[in-house]
Amino acid sequence: MQLKSGQQTDPTDCNYLVWISFSGLGNRILTLASAFLYALLTNRVLLVDRGVDIADLFCEPFPEVSWLLPTDFPITAQFSSFNQKSDLSYGNMLKKNPTQTDVLPFLYLHLVHDYDDQDKLFFCDQEQDFIKKVPWLIMKTDNYFIPSLFLIPSFEQELRNLFPEKATVFHFLGRYLFHPTNQVWGLVARYYRAYLSKADEKIGIQIRVFDTGVGPFQHVLDQIIACTLKENLLPGINPEEHIISPPGKQNTKAVLMTSLNSGYFEKVRDMYWEHPTVTGEFIGVYQPSHEGYQQTEKQMHNVKAWAEMYLLSLTDKLVTSSWSTFGYVAQGLGGLKPWILYKPENQTAPNPPCRRAMSMEPCFHAPPFYDCKKKTGVDTGALVPHVRHCEDMSWGLKLV
Ligand code: GDP
């Protein structure tokens, strides 16, 4: 009724944050966790836009109640048209006429990677003071923006109470909120039992290639092999011998690879089939799907993507690709500090090929660099010891 009236309503006992389903599945899992924490910090009820597939992917996290937006919510049809230019966005409102804010039925928070300096004022305490008074907030984002919440002074104490260990934020939020539906769980459980559970050690390798052109690329394969050998995650092979059997029990390692492309997996699998390892270990290499390209609107595609993120989280050691939220979800749920494959430049494998992450936290890819008090630019990655620049993106921010 409040929204249909089209009028600004007075603050009520119940204030809401509506999360819009937007972007790839990894992004959505990170943004939903971010929105949940923001709602918690600001005493709002979080409501979840079901998009095309949210209900197929996740169980309701809270018993007896639903976090899903009612199907007759009056402005759902407008969600897809909200963008950086929207008149009702907070940033544009600030630009046009800041005094007009008290006649709005709701506020649209545009926190997508293309947001501008005004939109980014969201991360300032002064603006939070105003936003607090608006009963309905509608948020669209494709970013894990939690690291910047840690830089807002009024949230500091509550965040310290909630997360004494700062590098566990997504780990706890993720495991609390995201429960696979039976369909997804079936995929996870069957795959795990059939291919992974009996191995002495499970290694996950998540390959996400952002280059244009169809893979597989030799330089990416070279990088995967260089990283896993150098970091002692997998043993080398002996191309001279047919059989190597050292005394004692020979371990088996199961390697779970995920990629849109099957080429990397086939090469690694063949390498360990055609040659013995120098240690005598047996290496099984498995990849659940190779979907070819991102098909965000397809139901089974996202079901598989979610199952694969979850399976990666069940491994003992994890290798991930730079910039990929798919990998961030896996590492966070698994409580794993991954080895991150550096982003290749000019079609060449970087040297060193990978490095160990500082923490299991995801990276905020588009953080603000603004000192709200001094009203100047500032390096937000150098203000406090627990918010640093990311390993895989020099301008990103992550909790450590
Ligand atoms: P990001 O683009 O790597 O940050 O991750 P997102 O999950 O946000 O978007 C990529 C999307 O591409 C995924 O949601 C999947 O739909 C698809 N995708 C990418 N890599 C894989 C993969 O290894 N397996 C599957 N099944 N899908 C993938």
Boltz pocket constraint, residues with backbone or C-beta under 6 A from the ligand:
constraints:
  - pocket:
      binder: B
      contacts: [[A, 23], [A, 24], [A, 25], [A, 26], [A, 27], [A, 28], [A, 207], [A, 208], [A, 258], [A, 259], [A, 260], [A, 289], [A, 291], [A, 293], [A, 294], [A, 295], [A, 296], [A, 301], [A, 302], [A, 304], [A, 305], [A, 308], [A, 323], [A, 324], [A, 325], [A, 326], [A, 327]]
      max_distance: 6.0
